[in-house]
Amino acid sequence: MSTMRSAGQISLRNLRAIPRLPSAFFPALLMPIFTMIAFSGTFYAVTKIPGFPTDRSINWYMPIGVLFGSSFSGIGIGFTTIRDIETGFYDRLRMSPAPRNALIIGPLFTAWMRTVILNLIVVPIGVALGVRFEGGILAVLSLLAASLGMSTLSLGWGLGLAYRFRDMRAAAIMQLSIFIGLYLTSAQMPLEFIDGWLHHVATYNPITYILYLARQGLVLDGTSHDMSWSNTWPGLLAIVVLSGLALAFARRGLDKLDK
């Protein structure tokens, strides 16, 4: 109970920091909206390619936008943590009797809440712009599960880098790694339409399967993109493994910060 109580207070402080440091939150909100509009408008003609799994480009590009926003919800807390380290506030947290796990669980709660807020805003905007959730409520839940997973692994990655670099040098690595990880997937085109080295990288990139989880129910073509357990469990497994590794990376960085 002490850990959860402390984590709750840390999470509450992080949420209160949004009005004071909007630059750490609003990019996460604007990113999916920008991506959804810009990509679906610029690449609307991809749906005319024979065999493309949907006739609505916005259905294809909305999930990648939401995953980008969810990732920035996680690494945005990494930015806040760097700021706290630089100002010395984090030293006060470390000297407090709060359990060490609370310093990671609290930000994790914040990342989840930011991600839920993001989905509550972006999904209705997407529907207004023409997104169709062909799979109904299960499609919405799949998108939410994928976005929560991305925010979790991004939070762990961001905190781990913040603890190691302890200054804004880590911010560039956080952002660049997220962009690389998400774009080296089937973000732009279905995997079967990609060839060359990108096809091999996207096939073995576990984030590809998180994207499958996010898209199922939005892209239904009677083949590999339909809502099914075969599209669900690889995404969930990727979330569990990557999130576990990222949070362990964060905890190890916190231990080194204490030394």
Kinemage of the C-alpha trace (Angstrom):
@kinemage 1
@onewidth
@group {chain A} dominant
@subgroup {mainchain}
@vectorlist {calphas} color= white
{ca met a 1} P 0.000 0.000 0.000
{ca ser a 2} L 2.911 2.347 0.705
{ca thr a 3} L 4.231 1.834 -2.812
{ca met a 4} L 0.847 2.411 -4.449
{ca arg a 5} L 0.078 5.420 -2.248
{ca ser a 6} L 3.413 7.014 -3.089
{ca ala a 7} L 2.984 6.157 -6.782
{ca gly a 8} L -0.453 7.777 -6.753
{ca gln a 9} L 0.923 11.015 -5.328
{ca ile a 10} L 3.770 11.083 -7.856
{ca ser a 11} L 1.293 10.454 -10.653
{ca leu a 12} L -0.950 13.253 -9.387
{ca arg a 13} L 2.013 15.649 -9.328
{ca asn a 14} L 2.894 14.713 -12.915
{ca leu a 15} L -0.667 15.386 -14.051
{ca arg a 16} L -0.648 18.760 -12.309
{ca ala a 17} L 2.551 19.590 -14.197
{ca ile a 18} L 0.729 19.536 -17.553
{ca pro a 19} L -0.473 23.181 -17.318
{ca arg a 20} L 2.983 24.262 -16.110
{ca leu a 21} L 4.889 22.343 -18.787
{ca pro a 22} L 2.452 21.884 -21.711
{ca ser a 23} L 5.320 21.188 -24.115
{ca ala a 24} L 5.706 17.758 -22.487
{ca phe a 25} L 2.094 16.748 -23.188
{ca phe a 26} L 0.547 18.601 -26.117
{ca pro a 27} L 2.925 17.178 -28.758
{ca ala a 28} L 1.584 13.756 -27.774
{ca leu a 29} L -1.941 15.036 -28.415
{ca leu a 30} L -1.197 16.861 -31.657
{ca met a 31} L 0.996 14.142 -33.182
{ca pro a 32} L -1.795 11.610 -33.877
{ca ile a 33} L -4.124 14.297 -35.213
{ca phe a 34} L -1.437 15.690 -37.520
{ca thr a 35} L -0.349 12.228 -38.682
{ca met a 36} L -3.905 11.101 -39.287
{ca ile a 37} L -4.812 14.142 -41.392
{ca ala a 38} L -1.496 14.617 -43.215
{ca phe a 39} L -0.884 10.982 -44.137
{ca ser a 40} L -4.445 10.077 -45.075
{ca gly a 41} L -4.692 13.177 -47.258
{ca thr a 42} L -1.273 12.902 -48.890
{ca phe a 43} L -1.417 9.148 -49.493
{ca tyr a 44} L -5.135 8.716 -50.087
{ca ala a 45} L -4.453 7.095 -53.460
{ca val a 46} L -2.778 4.055 -51.882
{ca thr a 47} L -6.241 2.588 -51.385
{ca lys a 48} L -6.522 2.243 -55.174
{ca ile a 49} L -3.660 -0.263 -55.246
{ca pro a 50} L -5.135 -3.693 -56.038
{ca gly a 51} L -5.311 -5.747 -52.862
{ca phe a 52} L -4.964 -2.835 -50.446
{ca pro a 53} L -6.837 -3.911 -47.303
{ca thr a 54} L -9.139 -0.873 -46.933
{ca asp a 55} L -10.833 1.719 -49.102
{ca arg a 56} L -10.273 4.460 -46.509
{ca ser a 57} L -6.756 5.788 -46.093
{ca ile a 58} L -7.636 7.369 -42.753
{ca asn a 59} L -8.471 3.906 -41.373
{ca trp a 60} L -4.967 2.793 -42.288
{ca tyr a 61} L -3.067 5.781 -40.921
{ca met a 62} L -5.047 6.589 -37.773
{ca pro a 63} L -3.571 3.717 -35.697
{ca ile a 64} L 0.040 4.686 -36.415
{ca gly a 65} L -0.808 8.248 -35.395
{ca val a 66} L -2.327 7.056 -32.125
{ca leu a 67} L 0.734 4.903 -31.407
{ca phe a 68} L 2.981 7.896 -32.045
{ca gly a 69} L 0.939 9.981 -29.617
{ca ser a 70} L 0.958 7.218 -27.007
{ca ser a 71} L 4.719 6.894 -27.329
{ca phe a 72} L 5.136 10.610 -26.772
{ca ser a 73} L 2.884 10.335 -23.717
{ca gly a 74} L 5.531 8.021 -22.286
{ca ile a 75} L 8.708 9.792 -23.314
{ca gly a 76} L 7.157 13.159 -22.404
{ca ile a 77} L 7.421 12.023 -18.794
{ca gly a 78} L 11.057 11.259 -19.525
{ca phe a 79} L 11.457 14.939 -20.456
{ca thr a 80} L 9.805 15.946 -17.174
{ca thr a 81} L 12.095 13.612 -15.243
{ca ile a 82} L 15.182 15.165 -16.852
{ca arg a 83} L 13.908 18.585 -15.830
{ca asp a 84} L 13.425 17.370 -12.246
{ca ile a 85} L 16.937 15.905 -12.208
{ca glu a 86} L 18.456 19.129 -13.515
{ca thr a 87} L 16.613 21.299 -10.986
{ca gly a 88} L 17.460 18.994 -8.082
{ca phe a 89} L 13.860 18.076 -7.293
{ca tyr a 90} L 14.481 14.438 -8.118
{ca asp a 91} L 17.124 14.278 -5.385
{ca arg a 92} L 14.378 15.168 -2.913
{ca leu a 93} L 12.245 12.307 -4.231
{ca arg a 94} L 15.145 9.877 -3.901
{ca met a 95} L 15.841 10.971 -0.316
{ca ser a 96} L 12.174 10.582 0.660
{ca pro a 97} L 10.924 7.342 2.271
{ca ala a 98} L 8.940 6.517 -0.879
{ca pro a 99} L 9.742 3.005 -2.180
{ca arg a 100} L 11.954 3.031 -5.250
{ca asn a 101} L 9.367 1.195 -7.364
{ca ala a 102} L 6.965 4.091 -6.765
{ca leu a 103} L 9.303 6.361 -8.737
{ca ile a 104} L 8.585 4.204 -11.788
{ca ile a 105} L 5.005 3.088 -11.102
{ca gly a 106} L 3.836 6.677 -10.486
{ca pro a 107} L 5.037 7.933 -13.891
{ca leu a 108} L 3.609 4.770 -15.454
{ca phe a 109} L 0.152 5.633 -14.090
{ca thr a 110} L 0.558 9.121 -15.540
{ca ala a 111} L 1.511 7.739 -18.958
{ca trp a 112} L -1.578 5.516 -18.941
{ca met a 113} L -3.872 8.379 -17.981
{ca arg a 114} L -2.392 10.609 -20.667
{ca thr a 115} L -2.905 7.837 -23.204
{ca val a 116} L -6.542 7.370 -22.219
{ca ile a 117} L -7.093 11.130 -22.548
{ca leu a 118} L -5.420 11.042 -25.950
{ca asn a 119} L -7.718 8.252 -27.153
{ca leu a 120} L -10.812 10.032 -25.803
{ca ile a 121} L -9.918 13.072 -27.917
{ca val a 122} L -8.391 11.539 -31.040
{ca val a 123} L -10.899 8.718 -31.653
{ca pro a 124} L -13.939 11.040 -31.905
{ca ile a 125} L -11.951 13.366 -34.190
{ca gly a 126} L -11.059 10.376 -36.349
{ca val a 127} L -14.695 9.279 -36.530
{ca ala a 128} L -15.675 12.824 -37.529
{ca leu a 129} L -13.078 12.680 -40.311
{ca gly a 130} L -14.425 9.396 -41.643
{ca val a 131} L -12.803 6.605 -39.632
{ca arg a 132} L -14.965 3.496 -39.431
{ca phe a 133} L -14.449 0.997 -36.623
{ca glu a 134} L -15.538 -2.033 -38.619
{ca gly a 135} L -14.962 -4.301 -35.637
{ca gly a 136} L -17.133 -2.279 -33.271
{ca ile a 137} L -16.203 -1.891 -29.616
{ca leu a 138} L -13.583 -4.647 -29.859
{ca ala a 139} L -11.747 -2.571 -32.450
{ca val a 140} L -11.718 0.418 -30.075
{ca leu a 141} L -10.438 -1.766 -27.233
{ca ser a 142} L -7.713 -3.234 -29.447
{ca leu a 143} L -6.525 0.265 -30.364
{ca leu a 144} L -6.565 1.277 -26.693
{ca ala a 145} L -4.625 -1.836 -25.646
{ca ala a 146} L -1.970 -1.187 -28.291
{ca ser a 147} L -1.662 2.480 -27.332
{ca leu a 148} L -1.351 1.654 -23.620
{ca gly a 149} L 1.342 -0.862 -24.502
{ca met a 150} L 3.307 1.701 -26.524
{ca ser a 151} L 3.059 4.258 -23.735
{ca thr a 152} L 4.353 1.673 -21.244
{ca leu a 153} L 7.421 0.630 -23.201
{ca ser a 154} L 8.139 4.256 -24.170
{ca leu a 155} L 7.875 5.324 -20.534
{ca gly a 156} L 10.377 2.674 -19.459
{ca trp a 157} L 12.733 3.566 -22.305
{ca gly a 158} L 12.445 7.292 -21.598
{ca leu a 159} L 13.047 6.953 -17.854
{ca gly a 160} L 15.999 4.630 -18.415
{ca leu a 161} L 17.657 7.158 -20.717
{ca ala a 162} L 16.836 10.058 -18.367
{ca tyr a 163} L 18.471 8.279 -15.421
{ca arg a 164} L 21.612 7.553 -17.423
{ca phe a 165} L 22.162 10.853 -19.250
{ca arg a 166} L 20.598 13.139 -16.596
{ca asp a 167} L 20.292 16.009 -19.068
{ca met a 168} L 18.482 16.900 -22.302
{ca arg a 169} L 20.889 14.893 -24.432
{ca ala a 170} L 18.595 11.971 -23.693
{ca ala a 171} L 15.587 13.757 -25.214
{ca ala a 172} L 16.899 13.515 -28.781
{ca ile a 173} L 17.627 9.795 -28.367
{ca met a 174} L 14.145 9.190 -26.947
{ca gln a 175} L 12.426 10.837 -29.892
{ca leu a 176} L 14.673 9.466 -32.619
{ca ser a 177} L 14.434 5.882 -31.357
{ca ile a 178} L 10.634 6.064 -31.236
{ca phe a 179} L 10.442 7.396 -34.797
{ca ile a 180} L 12.799 4.691 -36.054
{ca gly a 181} L 11.003 1.919 -34.179
{ca leu a 182} L 7.559 2.899 -35.483
{ca tyr a 183} L 8.495 3.731 -39.062
{ca leu a 184} L 10.450 0.494 -39.577
{ca thr a 185} L 7.153 -1.390 -39.516
{ca ser a 186} L 4.165 -1.656 -41.849
{ca ala a 187} L 3.345 1.950 -40.916
{ca gln a 188} L 3.047 3.174 -44.491
{ca met a 189} L 2.136 0.063 -46.462
{ca pro a 190} L 0.945 -3.481 -45.765
{ca leu a 191} L 3.832 -5.860 -45.109
{ca glu a 192} L 3.072 -7.893 -48.235
{ca phe a 193} L 3.520 -4.759 -50.377
{ca ile a 194} L 6.979 -3.977 -48.982
{ca asp a 195} L 10.135 -5.474 -50.426
{ca gly a 196} L 13.880 -5.230 -49.902
{ca trp a 197} L 15.579 -4.680 -46.565
{ca leu a 198} L 12.585 -2.854 -45.089
{ca his a 199} L 10.409 -5.929 -45.527
{ca his a 200} L 12.866 -8.039 -43.522
{ca val a 201} L 13.250 -5.405 -40.794
{ca ala a 202} L 9.494 -4.839 -40.508
{ca thr a 203} L 8.837 -8.578 -40.348
{ca tyr a 204} L 11.094 -9.024 -37.322
{ca asn a 205} L 10.302 -5.689 -35.669
{ca pro a 206} L 8.000 -6.566 -32.740
{ca ile a 207} L 6.317 -3.162 -32.978
{ca thr a 208} L 4.855 -4.349 -36.296
{ca tyr a 209} L 2.688 -6.761 -34.318
{ca ile a 210} L 1.602 -4.038 -31.908
{ca leu a 211} L 0.505 -2.106 -34.990
{ca tyr a 212} L -1.429 -5.162 -36.191
{ca leu a 213} L -3.198 -5.176 -32.828
{ca ala a 214} L -4.031 -1.473 -33.201
{ca arg a 215} L -5.327 -1.852 -36.771
{ca gln a 216} L -7.487 -4.918 -36.401
{ca gly a 217} L -11.112 -3.892 -36.546
{ca leu a 218} L -10.220 -0.819 -38.580
{ca val a 219} L -8.865 -2.702 -41.579
{ca leu a 220} L -10.948 -5.704 -42.612
{ca asp a 221} L -10.159 -7.399 -45.896
{ca gly a 222} L -10.946 -11.033 -45.243
{ca thr a 223} L -7.256 -11.907 -44.861
{ca ser a 224} L -4.406 -11.131 -42.477
{ca his a 225} L -5.776 -7.825 -41.185
{ca asp a 226} L -9.072 -9.079 -39.786
{ca met a 227} L -9.911 -9.177 -36.095
{ca ser a 228} L -8.701 -12.525 -34.865
{ca trp a 229} L -6.733 -14.130 -32.083
{ca ser a 230} L -3.852 -14.657 -34.510
{ca asn a 231} L -3.563 -10.872 -34.858
{ca thr a 232} L -4.116 -10.278 -31.149
{ca trp a 233} L -1.701 -12.538 -29.285
{ca pro a 234} L 1.504 -11.504 -31.145
{ca gly a 235} L 0.752 -7.859 -30.342
{ca leu a 236} L 0.018 -8.610 -26.690
{ca leu a 237} L 3.161 -10.739 -26.427
{ca ala a 238} L 5.258 -7.961 -27.974
{ca ile a 239} L 3.791 -5.486 -25.471
{ca val a 240} L 4.552 -7.721 -22.491
{ca val a 241} L 8.122 -8.520 -23.566
{ca leu a 242} L 9.105 -5.015 -24.697
{ca ser a 243} L 7.432 -3.338 -21.725
{ca gly a 244} L 9.120 -5.727 -19.307
{ca leu a 245} L 12.527 -5.039 -20.839
{ca ala a 246} L 11.940 -1.281 -20.902
{ca leu a 247} L 10.772 -1.106 -17.284
{ca ala a 248} L 13.715 -3.264 -16.190
{ca phe a 249} L 15.978 -0.852 -18.097
{ca ala a 250} L 14.387 2.031 -16.183
{ca arg a 251} L 14.755 0.318 -12.801
{ca arg a 252} L 18.405 -0.495 -13.462
{ca gly a 253} L 19.002 3.137 -14.435
{ca leu a 254} L 17.365 4.292 -11.209
{ca asp a 255} L 19.606 1.982 -9.203
{ca lys a 256} L 22.660 3.469 -10.919
{ca leu a 257} L 21.356 6.967 -10.188
{ca asp a 258} L 21.325 6.105 -6.489
{ca lys a 259} L 24.991 5.105 -6.477
